[in-house]
Amino acid sequence: MTDQLSVPMAMLGGVDPASIDRERLLSMRREVQRFLLQYEFGLREIGTKIDILRDEFLELHDYNPIEHVSSRVKSPESLVDKVARKGLGADLESIREHVTDIAGVRVTCSFESDVYRLFDLLTLQDDVSVRLVKDYIANPKPNGYQSLHAVVEIPVFLSSGPVSVPVEVQFRTIAMDFWASLEHKIHYKYAGDVPERLTEELREAAATATELDARMARLHREIHGEVPREDP
């Protein structure tokens, strides 16, 4: 991925690359590469922790609370767009401070109780610091979107020393993930100008997804005799 990385204009402060000597351009390119590589390492650290939790649950409880995990690091172009929207400069440390979703992990769980359980188990680890939590399950967005978002920081130990890397982790159920995927496709198709009829149907579908999550959780508890998790 990083071998194909180019330095977008915004990263050069709006300066035409043709007016910059080759050595300076290569130096800036390497700086951006190293910057994004830190986020790739941060994803690996979080991914390993999630894998360990999943394997431990399978071994000790014969139960897997995780359906699937996906992750990504923003492309340079996507990062530049985000920096421009936020009105930030090209300073990499400023970008690290104000753009918290450069590295993202999405954990899709079977049940809502698994969402909170995994969040607790991940964020209570000594080397994981919680910067921000947005609970869109307890407080859904007006359009019906539900998910638990957490921006955490994880130390990455480089040859030059440790660096704290922010990673956004999203926890959601299968039903929440299905709804969010459909909403994204509709939003993209209509370029953000979604007809009110579809907007209302999406809100109703979100309510249906919430009801489905609750019904499936009740069935799961009945079969396995588990005590429902209390609200946080």
FENPEMO-V361045 format. One record per helix or strand of 3 or more residues. SS is the DSSP state (A for helix, B for strand). FROM is the first residue (numbers start at 1). TO is the last residue. If there is no record, write none. Layout:
BEGIN
SS/FROM/TO, SS/FROM/TO
END
This chain:
BEGIN
A/2/4, A/9/12, A/17/19, A/22/61, B/66/73, A/76/86, A/92/98, B/103/109, A/112/123, B/128/135, B/148/158, B/161/173, A/174/189, A/196/224
END
